[in-house]
C-alpha cells in the first residue's frame, strides 16, 4: 500500500511546491527591475552559500553544526527520497541498497540536527521569533523520522509487512506533515521559505561583489548606490514595497528571523522604535499585503504589533496615521551596519532604510528633527552647521597650513572635514598636523575649497544635495595631484573612498587612494618616521568607528598605532566587527528620535566594563557622542592626540626642524615651485 | 467682484515671491518671509493658490523659485520683467486680472532694493487695505478675513479686514515647510510677459554694499549677577522719547534732525 502511496504523496507535494514557487516569484516580480546576471549568480550560489554565508553562521558554532546536519541532511534526504520512493529506484537490484542506505544516513543526520534545533527551541533566546517557528523542530523530526522508518522496509532491513496498517498510516501521516512543512511550506510562506528565497537571494544579490570568489576574498561592498537624478522620470527612493527592486524584495523574503540583527542593533537596545528583524518582516508583509499581526518576534520598542498594515502598491509610511512602518522607525537607524554584518542571510537592511528615507526627504520633504535645517545649511553654506564657508580655516590661523591651491601637487592631501568648525575636533586636527609635521610629510589642505563630503545629506536621504556636494568636491580634487587623501573623519573617508567613484563621469576619475589617519600614522611609524615616548597612562580601550571598521574593514591599524605607543588595549566585549555604534552615524543625532536610553551612554558603559580609564577613538562623531556622556570615569581621546602627545624629536642625524625634514624627502624636491593656480 | 461665488467655493489667494539671498553666503534661495507666506497660504482651507514672481528669468532665480515649488506646489507664474524694471504696474495688473482676494507677501526682499515698500505701493495702486506683520489668518467668511497680527514681545492683535486685501508676513508667522527636491524639479514655472515700466529713479542711484549699522551699547552698572540678569532680561524702555502732536511737517523734521544731531548720527 505504502509503495503506491509514497510516490503520490511526494509528487503532489512537489507539484504544490512548484505552484507556490511561481506565486512567490510573482510577488518578488512586483518590484522594480534590477540588472542581475542570472546565470552567473546561480552558478556562484553554492559557493556563496557554503563559504560566505557559512562564514557568518559559523560565528555560533553549535548553531552552525546544527544547521549543517539539518539542512545538509534534508537536501540529501529530499533528493534521495525522490529517487528511492518517488521513482522507485529503491527496489532496483544494483542501486537500491546504496541509495537506500544513503537515504537512511541522510535522514538520520537530519534527525540528529533537528534534535539540536528542538533543544534550542526549548528555552529560546528572546531574539528568536516564535509562532510557526516553534513547530519547525517537530516538523523536521516528523519528516526525518518518517522517511527513515519508511525506508527500512524498502531496504529489506525490516520485512515489508512489519507492523500494522495503523502504524503504516501513522507513518504516512507524519510524512504528510513533514512534506507539508518542507516542500509545501517552503514556497507557500512557512518557516522553510528561508531556504528557497535564501538560495535565490544569494544568487541574485544586489551586491554580488560582496561574496568571495575562488580567486580571493570578497570586497566590502558598503557604499550606497547612487540615484539617477538626470532622468526626471526615475523615482526618488521607495514609497511602496513595489518600489524596491525585485531582488531587494527577494532578499527580505530570505529572512530566517534569527534576530541576530536585533541583538546587535544599537537603536533597539536604546529603546528607539526600530528592530531590524521586524522591519524586514514588515517589508515581507507589505510585499504580500496584510497586517503585521502574524509577526511572532519582539516588536519595535513602544509600538504594539497588529496596528500596522500595508499592501504592495500602498505607501510604506503614511503622511498621516499609520501604514506599514512609522517614519520614526526609519529615522532611528544610525546606519552602523551592525545588522548587515550579523545577518547570516546577507540582507541589506541599511540600503532599504536609506531607500525609504530618500522618498521621505526628496518627495515628501519630511526630514524630522533638525534634518531640514541641516540640509538647508548644506545647500546654502556647504557645511551642516551653517557656518561661513570662508571661515573654514580660522581654526588653523596660527598653523600656516600649506594650501593645495598654492602647491598644486603634494604627497598627501589632508581632508579636514566639517570638524574644522567644532572646537573639540580642532584639537584632534591640530594634533594630526603636529604628527604629520613631525614625520616630515609633504601635505597640503584644500582650505576654503573643501566642502562637506555629503555623508550626512546622503544618509538623511537627500541624494540631490549629496550629489551636488560630491560633484563639486570631485571637480576641486581633480584639479590637483596627490598620492593619497588622509582624513581623520571616517565618514568623509568612506564617502571619498567608496561613494565618489560612481559619480566621477567619463573623463574624471574619482577613485583615489584614501586613508584614515590611523592607517597613515601606522604606516609612518612602520617606516620609522615617528618616535614615541613610552606610555605612562592607565588602561586604554579602543572604540571602533562603524564607518572605519564595519564599512571599511580597518580594525588593525588603530590597534597597531596604540601598540606602537606602548598601550595594551583592554578590549571591550563588543569590539572589532561587533563594535557598538556611538549613536552618531546616519544623521541620528540630528533627527534625535527619543528612546529609553541614549546609545552613547551604553557605549561608555561598555568602556567602564572594560575597566578602561581612557577610550581611544578615531572619529569626530564618536568623540562628540562619547564625550557628551555625563558622569563617566573614562577620558575620550582621538588616536592623533595620543600620538601627538607621545612624540619625541627624531634622532639628531635625521635633521631638525621642518625645513630639514622636507629636504630629506625626495618627493619634496620633485614638487614644482609654488605658483598661483587660476581656476 | 463676486462675493456670492466666493462664499461658497474657493478663496483666490496670491502669494508674491521674491528671490532670496542667504545671509552668510549670498546664494540665491527661497526668501524666508515669502516662504512663510506660502506656508500661511497652504494652511488656508479651500484656497486656490497662485504664486507670482515678477523678475528676470535666469538660472539663479529659477533655482530659488523651485525652492517654493518644492513645498508641494505644482506651478508658479513668472511675470517676466527685466532687471531695473518697476514690477509694481505689472503685478497690479496681474492681480486685478486674476481677481485675487487675498494677497500675501513678505515684509521685505532679501536683496535688491529691499525697501519693504512693494506691498504698500501695490496696496495704494490697487486701493486695497494692507495689514502688516501677520501671524495667522484665522478664517475667511463672507468676504471678511479675521487675521492675527503679531506685535512686539509676543503680543497678538485680532483684526478683521474686508477682502480684497494685502497682508504681509514676517518671522512671527509659522516657519515654512521643508522644500523637497522631487516636487521642486517637477513643478512648472509658467512665464508670462507683461508691460515693462522702467524704474527711472532707481537707475540714478549708486549702490554700495551695506555696512553694519552701529549698535548702541547698553551700559549696565550692576554689582551682582542677579542685577546683570535683570538688566539683560528687562524690557526695552522707551526712555527719553517724546510724542509730538499737531505739528507741521517742518517742525517734525526739525525735531528729528535735532535728535539725529544729539545722537551723533549726523554731524
HADDOCK unambig.tbl for C-alpha pairs under 7 A between the chains (distance, minus, plus):
assign (segid A and resid 361 and name CA) (segid B and resid 180 and name CA) 6.37 0.50 0.50
assign (segid A and resid 362 and name CA) (segid B and resid 180 and name CA) 4.98 0.50 0.50
assign (segid A and resid 362 and name CA) (segid B and resid 181 and name CA) 4.87 0.50 0.50
assign (segid A and resid 362 and name CA) (segid B and resid 182 and name CA) 5.41 0.50 0.50
assign (segid A and resid 363 and name CA) (segid B and resid 180 and name CA) 5.68 0.50 0.50
assign (segid A and resid 363 and name CA) (segid B and resid 181 and name CA) 6.45 0.50 0.50
assign (segid A and resid 363 and name CA) (segid B and resid 182 and name CA) 4.85 0.50 0.50
assign (segid A and resid 363 and name CA) (segid B and resid 183 and name CA) 6.41 0.50 0.50
assign (segid A and resid 364 and name CA) (segid B and resid 180 and name CA) 6.35 0.50 0.50
assign (segid A and resid 365 and name CA) (segid B and resid 178 and name CA) 5.20 0.50 0.50
assign (segid A and resid 365 and name CA) (segid B and resid 179 and name CA) 5.78 0.50 0.50
assign (segid A and resid 365 and name CA) (segid B and resid 180 and name CA) 4.40 0.50 0.50
assign (segid A and resid 366 and name CA) (segid B and resid 178 and name CA) 6.80 0.50 0.50
assign (segid A and resid 372 and name CA) (segid B and resid 178 and name CA) 5.97 0.50 0.50
assign (segid A and resid 380 and name CA) (segid B and resid 22 and name CA) 6.75 0.50 0.50
assign (segid A and resid 380 and name CA) (segid B and resid 25 and name CA) 6.80 0.50 0.50
assign (segid A and resid 380 and name CA) (segid B and resid 27 and name CA) 6.39 0.50 0.50
assign (segid A and resid 381 and name CA) (segid B and resid 25 and name CA) 6.21 0.50 0.50
assign (segid A and resid 388 and name CA) (segid B and resid 24 and name CA) 5.83 0.50 0.50
assign (segid A and resid 388 and name CA) (segid B and resid 25 and name CA) 6.70 0.50 0.50
